[in-house]
Structure formats: C-alpha cells, structure tokens
C-alpha cells in the first residue's frame, strides 16, 4: 500500500492544513552529542512529528537518539554498518563472521587504505532498504550522505540537506597539515568529497542552513543556485533558556569543540585565554568535547601552562550542558568556519553573552558586533582576548548582549520554524516528483569492486594509497 493510499479517507491534517506526510529521514551518523548531524536529526524529527507528520529515522552507528512522547509519529530504524570507528577500538578489523555482503567488504577495504567509507556504504545500504519498501514513504530526506547509492530511484522524491560543503573542512586541514605524508593522509581521508560533489550536482532539491552555505555549495560543489533553498535551523529554546537560579561562575568561559581540528579554531582560544589571564587571573575555560592528548591544542595548553585553567567535559546530559552554559560569564565560538553554528544559537538562547568569530555563517546567527554579540576576525587570538576581557570586565554589557541574543534566537532560529520551512520543500518535491524517479543518475564511470551481477554496483571514488587516518565523531 502506498503512503497516499494508507491515508485515504483520513480526517487528520498536518499543522499546515495539508495531508500528513510519511517521511524517511536518513543519517549515516546520528550521535546527538558530537557534531551537528545527530543534533539536526533529533530536533528536526521531533518538530516534524509535532506538526502531524510521520517520521522514520533510518540511521547507522552511532545511532540517533530521538525524543520521547511521539511514539505514534516518530520511530528509528537501525541500518547497521560495521562500526569501524567505534570506541575503544577505532580502525578495527572485523571478524570473519561479521561480513554480510560485498558492501561490508568495501567498507573495510576503504578503511584499510586510509579512506572514509561511511557516506558511500550507508548510501548503498539505504538504497537497498528503501527499494524494498517502495511506496511506504512520500519523501526521502537525506542528511548530507551524498552517496552514489542515492542516485536514481529510491522509491520516493528525494530532498537533501547539505549543512556545508565538506570540501571546506578538507582545505582547512590541508592548509594546517605539516609534511607530505600528513597531506597525503588528509587527501585520502577526504576522497569521498569527490563523490559528494558529483552527487550534489544531480540532486533536484537541496536544503541548506545559511546563506553562506548556499553560496559555498554553488562555488565548491557546482550545484545550480535555483536548486538550493535556505532553511535556518536553530536552538531548542524551551531547553536552552535563561535560569536565574543557576549561579554564574566568575571568569568562566564556555566553548564547544567536538574535535581537535583547525576548523574549530580552539587553538586560538587557548592562546587568547593565556593573554586574558595576564589581566584577569580567574579567567578559565570549559570545553565541551574530548581532551586532545596530542596535536596543536594539547601543545598550546602545555606551552602556556594552562593545564589548571582549562577543563574538558564530555558525555554530559542535555540538562548538564544547559546549566554549564548558563553558569558561564561568556560563551565563545572561535571557529574559522561554520556552516551555521548551533553552539552560538544555543548559548544566545540561554541569555549567555557571546564572543564569536566572523568565520563562515556565524555572523548570520550571532548578529552584529556590539548589538547581539562581540564579533572578531577568525584566527586572531589577540582580537579574541580583547573581546573576552572586555565582556568579563563589564557586567552591564554582558546583560545587554545576553538579552539581545536571546531575543534574536526567538525571532529567527527555532526548530519549529526549521520544521515548517522543511515541510514546504517536502511538499514541493512531492508535487514535482510524483513519478518518483528521483535524481538523475551518473554517467559511465569505473565500477566498484562488487560482484558483476549485483544490482547495487555503482561508480567508485578515486583511491589514494595511505593508511594513516583519524576517527571522527
């Protein structure tokens, strides 16, 4: 039975007055506590369900965590990978009994040669799963997998979210890489971006989270401008809200950094903290993220003698995270680039004053310097230090910026607004793609190392030989 037929005669309507949609929401990584993809899926799926739609999240490890209270409209289907980057044994070699098919073999082979296989292999599994359930969904929403498997017929019209082009991350890591071996490793790890670029150009409907990301999708991925639609995401403003009962800790600065990568600019914040503490010795930093044992951040902490002034926390609950942000005198986003910056929106929603760089789309979220935040150039530790010192020394400025930031988020950046905008694009895709043909397939390209009879054979990405790589969240 098709999704339309299953609802024939139903008197229930969605919040926009239209027929409720059956939505397949795909995510190859669903961790809601590390990186933005799991956060996006968790909050968007909840708000879509609140609007009256039925959402089935289809994801791989780490599996998404969905909010409770919407059991009749919100569900999770696990589509397991081999979970090669799991802790405590990342880059593991699976046992013989774990292999199920040629996609598993491809996943391991790509990891062995230093590549990152998950976008491709998840897309292949997702296509097989969706084809077996043809007619059950009105629309398929891909959360930046951009794998070859999603080209062609996936059983329903396809909408894809691209938060920002991963080619930006690739270039920043190449710029920071030292030595030929390290640069070769970075290139091999990010080889999947070639696939994503080819796939993105053939997508009929692309959503993105900011005007900055839209422009970079055009420039980096070659997607035609008229196919891209900006739907801002936002903060959970019920959870991230001011609470005067939470005591503010003097000198506390809070930031979120999911990994020790150049993109997040954490090393510049560490250097800035050292400068701030020469005038305000009680200044200290709490980083929501894993403590790096080596690399530029660890080296900077040691170089400036900040071991006792920086605390790293991970695995905390939502309530603990909110109270941590509330307890800070200042929140900071030191990123060199952001496609949107959820940490900025969430900090502002709590009424915590913000210091943020002008990297990427951060100004679209944080607003104007001196009005809703203090804005500084990316990669400038001196400017960061000046802004942090100014806020720490001025309670009235903190109060004014905190209140203005909260108001800005309430007006522009909420998950309810994001869901409403996303549904508009779903309905356009359903109307336009009623024949369910999906995006245009690729032309002739080299085949993957799969059995010749496999119906899932698809083009391969280029292979570069270097095993050295790194796990991601």
N, C-alpha and C positions, 0 to 999 in steps of 0.2 A: 504494500500500500504506500502511495506517495505521501509526502508531508502534507500536500494540499488536501488530498482525499481524507487523511486522518482527521482533518479539522473541518470537513464539510458539515454544515449544519450547526456548527458550534456558535453559541451566542457570546462567547467570551471575546473581548477585544483587547489589544495591547493599549498602552497608555497613549499612543498617538492616534488611536481610533482605527488602526488597521488590524489585519489578521495577525495573530501571534506567529512568529517565525520559529522554525526549528533550525538551530544554528550549530554547526560543528566548528569549534574553536581549537585550532592546532597550535601546540607549542613544543618545540623539541627540547627546551629546558624550562622547568617550571619552578625552580627554587624561589619562594617568595621572600627570602631573607638575603639574597645575594644577587645583585644585578637587577635590571629593570624588567626583564621579560616575565618572570613569575609574578611580580607586583602588578603588572599590567593585566595579566590573565585573571588573577584573583579578583581584582576590583572591577574590571570591566564585566566579567561574567556575572558577578553579583548584581550589578546595576542593570544589566540586560534582563536578568531574571525578575528584578523588581518592576521593570517596565512591562512584564507579562509574557516575555518570550521564553522558549525552552532552549537551554544551552547545554551542550555536551562538550566538555573539555576533553580533548584527546591529546595526551602528552607522554613524554618519556622522562627518564630519570634525570635529575631529581624531580619527582612527581609534583605537580601543582598541589597547593593547599587551597581548598575552596571554602568560602564562608558557609556557615550552617544557617538553617532557617528557610531554605528554598528547595527542599528535597523534591518537590514535585516539578520543579523547573530547572534544576541545576544538578549535573552529575559529572563524574570523572570516569573516563575510560583509559586504562593504562595500556600504553603501546611500548613495551619494554625494548630497550637497546641492550647491549652487553655491559653497559655502565662501566666503561673502561677508565674513567677518570674519578671514580668514587674514592672516598677516603675510608680507611687509611692506606689503600694500595693503588694509587693512581698509576696509569700506564701498565696495568696488569695484563698478563697473558691468560686468556680464559682456558679452562679445562676442555678436553675434547668433547665431553658430554654437553657443554653449553652451546655448541654451534647448532643452529636450527636450519639455516639455509645459506645461500650464497651471499645474501646481504650481510649476514654476520661475518662471513669470511672477508668481505670487502671492508667492513668496519675495522677489523683487526689489522688487515694489510695496510690500510691508510695510516693507522696509528703507528704501526711499526716503522713506517717511512717518514715519520715526523709530521704528518698532516693531521687535520682536524676533520673527522669523518661525519660528525653527527648531523649537520644540516642535510647532507646528501642521503645518508642511510635512513634518517627519520622520514624524509620525504618519500622514499621508496616504500617504506612500511605503511605510511599514511595513505598513499595512493592505493595500495592493495586493499587496505582496510575499507576505504571509502567506496571503492568499486564493488566490494562485496555487499555493501549496504546501500546501493544505489536507490534513490527515491526517498530515503529517510530524512534528508535534510533539504531545506530551502536554500541554504547558502553555506559555503565553506569559508571560514576566516583563518587565514594563515598568519601566524605571528612571527614574521621575519625568518622563516625557514629558508625560503627562496631556493629550494632544491629542485633538481631536474624532475623528480617524481611528481611534482605538482603541475607540470605542463601537460597539456592535453586534457582528456576527460577525467574529472574526479567526481562525477556524479551530480554536481550542482554548481551554480555560478560561484566563482572564486573572488574573494576580496582579500587583499594582503596588506598588513601593516609593516612598514619599514620605519623603525624608530630613527635610525640614521644610517648612512652607508658605512659598513664595517671597513671599507677602504680607508676611511679617516683614521681609525684605530691602527690599521696596518702602517700607514705612512708615519704616524707619530712614533710607533715602535721602531720603525726602520731608522728614523732620524735620531733616536736615542741609542740605537744598537752600536756596540763597540766591537770592531773586528769583523772579518769576512765570515767567520763561522757563525757568529751570532746573527748577522744579517741574513745569511742563507737559511738559518733556522726560522727566523721570522717570516721570510718569504714562503717557506714550505708550509708553515702552520696556517698562514692566511691564503693558501692556494684556493680554498673554497670560495673566496670572494670573486674569482673569475666566473665560477658557476653562478653565483648570485647576481652578478652583473648581466649575464646572458639571460637568466630567467626574468629578472626585473623588467627588462626591455619588452618582454612579451606579455606582461600582465595587463589585463583590461582595466583594473581598478586598484589603485594604491592609496592607502591612508598613511599619513604621517602626522607627527605630533607637534610640529612647529614650522613656521615659515622658513627658518634657517635650514631645517632638514629637507624641506621641499626643494629649495634651491640646490642643495648639495646632491640630492637624488638625481636631479636633472643633470648636474655637471659631472658627477662621479659615475653614475650608473647609466646615463643616457636615456632615462625614461622621459617620455614626452610630457610636457608640463600639464596638458589638459587631462591627463590620466591621474594626476595626483591631487588629493584632497586633504587639507589640513583639518584635523580633529584634535584639538588640545586635550591632553589628559590632565590629571590633577591630583589633589590630595583628598584623603578621607577626612573631611572637615568635621565629622562627628567625633572621630578618634583623635585627630590632631587638632586640638582646641586648647585655648588657654585654661589654666587651672591655678588660681592664686594660692591654693593650699600647698602646692609643691614649692619647697624652698629653693631659691636661686643661690647657687654656689659662687661666691666671689672669684672672679678670674677665670671661670670655666669657659672654654671654647669647645664646641662640638662640631665634628665633621663626619661624613660618611665616605668611606673609601673601600670598595669591595676587593680591590687587588692592588698590588704594588706595580702599577703600570703608568707610563708617562701621561696618559690621557687624563688621569685624575688629579695631577698636579700636587700630590701630597708632599713631595719633597720640598716644594716651595713654601708650603705652610709650615713645615718643620723649621726651615730656615727663618721664616718670619717670626715664629714663636721665640726663637733664640734672641732675636732683636727686641721683641716686646718685653721679654723678661729682664732686660737690662734696665728698664724703667719701672716695670710692674712685676716684681718677683713672684707674686702669687698667681700669675697667669699660667694656665696649664691646659692641655689638650686631651680630649677624649675622642678617640677614633672608633667609629662603629665599623669594624672589619677585623680581619685577621692580622696579627702582628707579623711582619716580614722578618725572616731570620737572616736574610742577606739581601743585597741589592741597594739601590740608591737611598731609599728611605731608611733602612737599617743603618747604612753608613752615615747618613746625616744625623740621626739620633745620637750615634756614638761620637761623631765629630764635635757636636755642640754640647755634649754632656747632658742630654735631656732625658735620660732613662727614667728619672723620677718625676718628670713633668709631662710625660705622655703615657696615656693608658689606652690599650686596645681592648675592645669588648666585642664578642661575637656570640651568636646563638641566643640572643635575648628575645623576649616576647614583645609583641606589639606594645603592650602597656608599659613595659620597661623602657622601650625605645622612646615612646612619647614622653614619659617622665624625665628621661635623660635629656631630651631636647629642651623641655620646659625648665630644667634645672640650670641651663647654660645662660650666661650673660650674653653670649654671642654665638650664633651659628655661622659656619663658614663653608662655602663651596669654592675650592681653589682650582677647579678643573681647567685644563687647557681647552677642552671642548666638551660640550654636552648637546645631545640631540633634543633634550627638553629640560632635564634636571628636576626629578621628583624630590630629591633632598631639599632643594631650595623651596619648592612649594609646600612641603610638609613642615619645614621649620617656620616659614612665614605663617602657616595656618595656626601654629601654636602661639603666635604672638612673639616669638623669639626674634630679636633683630638680626639681620643678615648682612654679612660681608660676602660678596660674590664677585667672581671674575666676569669679564665680558666675553668669555670663550663660547663660541657656538651660539646656541639658542638661550643661554642663561639669561641674557637681558630681557628676552620676551617674557620670561617667567618672573624675574626679580623686579623688573621695572627700572625707573630712572634713579640714577645716583642722587642721594640726598632726599629722595621722596619716599621710597619704599625699601631702600637698601643703601649700602655703600658699595659702589662698584669700582673695581680696579682692573688693570690690564692683566691678561693671563700670563703666567710665567714670571711675574715681577714680585719677588719676595719683599723688597723694600716697600712697595705700594701696599701689599698685604699687611705688613707690620704697621704701617702708618694708620690704615683704616681700623685694624683691630685695636690698637692703642687708643685711638680716638673714641671708639664705642665703649671700651672698658672704662674709660675715664669720664664718661658723660651719661649719667642715668636718664636725664631728660631726653636726650637724643635716642637712647635705647627704647624708651617708652613710646616716643613718637613713631619711630620706624617700625617697631613691633606692631602697633595698632594699624598703621597704614598697610603693612604687609598682609596682615590677616584679612583686611577688607578687600585687598586686591585679589587674593585667592578665592574668597567667597563669591566675588563678582565674575571671575573668569575661569577658574581652574578647579572644577569639581568632577568627580567620577560620574555623577548623574548627568551633567552636561556632555561628558565624553560619550556616554552610552546613547544619549539621544542623537548626537551627531553621527555616531556609528550606524545606528539603525537607519537613518536616512540613506546612507550609502548602501546598506544591505538591500533596501527596497529598490534602489536604482539598479543594482546588479541583478536582482531577481527579474525586474521588468525587462532589462536589456538582454539578459542571458537565459530567457525562458527555454531555449533549446538545449541548455546545459552543456554546451560544447566546451566551455572553459577557455583558457588562454591558448594562443597559437603555439603549436609545438615547434621545437627546434628543427633546423635543417639537418643535413647529414654531418655527423661528427663521429670521431672514434668511439667504439663501443666499450662499455665497461667489461671487466673480466667476469662475465656471467655465462651460464650455460646458454648455448645458441638458441635453444627452444624457449628460453624464459620470456614471458610476455612483458616482463618488467625491465628488459635491457634498455639502458639509457646512455647518453654520452658521458664521457669521463672528463674530469678536470686534469690539467697538466700535472705531472709528477716531478717533484724536485727531490733530490736524494740528500736527506739529512734527518737523522732520528731525533736529534735534540729538540725538545719542545717543552711546553708547560701546560699544566692543567688550568682550567678556568672554573669559575663558579658554576 
